[in-house]
Amino acid sequence: MNLSVPFVTASDGEFHAPTIDEFFPPVIFFEGTNFEINRIILIRFLMVAVLILLFWLGTRKLRIVPGRGQSIIEMGLDFVREGLAENLLGKVDGRRFLPILTSIFFLVLAFNITGIIPGLNIGASSTIGFPLVLAAVSYVTFIYAGIKKSPKNFFKNSLFPPGVPVGLYVIVTPIELLSTFIIRPVTLTLRLLMNMLVGHLLLVLLFSATQFFLFNSEGLFKLFGVGTLAFGFAFTLFEILVAVLQAYVFTILTAVYIQLALAEEH
């Protein structure tokens, strides 16, 4: 089974740019049922299995003096625990929400990085399902945190901030409703989705152009293939940075929303 994205150079020798159809690959298993699996879904299953395997291998024989695998796992976990959870939420609340923040960070990172792995070649987070589900998880988590902290006042103080003149609530309350309960999940979803979608299209464009210039053009036009190949390699490195950065941004925004929900005024 070939999971790679085919180059978009037609057999007639003409160049065809990538389209949105890249993100709607043919069904591989269970076609015509509610459990259809295409290559993107298959990549998600694969990366979840890889994450489980890596964490199992890295933690099955914990030692006081860690080996290489344990050191890498501990470094990643410490980054989320100290750099994100405890830094924003404090030790007590940081440890409460550490499992969900850790899951979000490593899932987003793993699903993003598949965009530059040969044979996979597409981000598992580049279709809306995964970003939408994670945004919903983040949304439910910060609302739960606020209600748990202050069952009676969370929604009241979120929509009617203390200290605001009563006459201004007609303006402030709709803004708070929009920004807190609507824009947050929408922006979380779209930020991750669009970064991975655009990154994939750009890489496919560059490498398909490389194939076209090197194998379908003549004369000096072949030199353009060298240029597109160089840009493709540079943007591949950039996509690695984007993959890590988007995992960090999604996780830290979730932590910030939880921190705001736990604020004393609530």
Residue pairs with C-beta under 8 A, 6 or more apart in sequence:
1 28
3 39
3 42
3 43
3 119
3 120
3 121
4 118
4 119
4 120
4 121
5 22
5 121
5 122
5 204
7 204
7 207
7 208
7 211
8 16
8 17
8 18
8 19
8 204
8 208
9 15
9 16
9 208
9 211
9 212
9 215
9 216
10 16
13 216
15 208
15 209
15 212
15 216
17 205
17 208
18 201
18 204
18 205
18 208
22 122
22 200
22 201
22 204
23 40
23 122
23 126
23 127
23 197
23 200
24 38
25 38
25 39
25 40
26 38
27 36
27 37
27 38
28 37
28 38
28 39
28 42
29 35
29 36
29 37
29 42
30 36
30 37
37 45
39 122
40 122
40 124
40 126
40 127
43 111
43 114
43 120
43 122
43 124
44 111
44 124
44 130
46 120
47 110
47 111
47 114
47 124
48 107
48 110
50 110
51 106
51 107
51 110
54 73
55 73
57 69
58 69
58 70
58 72
58 73
58 74
59 70
59 73
61 70
62 70
63 70
66 74
76 106
77 102
80 98
80 101
80 102
80 105
80 106
80 251
81 94
81 95
81 98
81 102
84 101
84 105
84 248
84 251
84 252
84 255
85 94
85 95
85 97
85 98
85 101
85 102
85 255
86 94
86 95
87 94
88 94
88 252
88 255
88 256
88 258
88 259
89 96
89 97
89 255
89 258
89 259
89 262
93 145
93 258
93 262
97 141
97 145
97 255
97 258
100 137
100 141
100 254
101 251
101 254
101 255
104 134
104 137
104 138
104 247
104 250
104 251
104 254
105 247
105 248
105 250
105 251
106 247
107 134
108 125
108 134
108 192
108 246
108 247
108 250
108 251
109 243
109 244
109 247
110 124
111 123
111 124
111 125
111 130
112 123
112 124
112 125
112 196
112 242
112 243
112 244
112 246
112 247
113 123
113 240
113 243
114 120
114 121
114 122
114 123
114 124
115 121
115 122
115 123
115 126
115 196
115 199
115 200
115 203
115 239
115 243
116 203
116 236
116 239
116 240
116 243
121 203
122 200
123 196
123 197
123 199
123 200
123 243
124 130
125 131
125 192
125 193
125 196
125 246
126 193
126 196
126 197
126 199
126 200
127 193
128 189
128 193
131 188
131 189
131 190
131 192
131 193
132 189
134 188
134 189
134 192
134 250
135 185
135 186
135 188
135 189
136 185
138 184
138 185
138 188
138 250
138 253
138 254
138 257
139 184
139 185
139 188
141 254
141 257
141 258
142 184
142 254
142 257
142 258
142 260
142 261
143 154
143 261
145 258
145 261
145 262
146 154
146 155
146 158
146 261
146 262
146 266
147 154
149 261
149 262
149 266
150 157
150 266
153 266
154 261
154 266
157 265
157 266
158 176
158 180
158 181
158 266
159 173
159 176
159 177
159 180
160 169
160 172
160 173
160 176
161 172
161 176
161 265
162 265
164 172
184 253
184 257
188 250
188 253
188 254
191 246
191 249
191 250
192 246
192 250
195 242
195 246
196 242
196 246
199 235
199 239
199 242
202 235
203 232
203 235
203 236
203 239
206 228
206 229
206 231
206 232
206 235
207 228
207 229
207 232
209 224
209 225
209 228
210 225
210 228
210 229
210 232
211 225
212 225
213 221
213 222
213 223
213 224
213 225
213 228
214 222
214 225
214 229
217 224
217 225
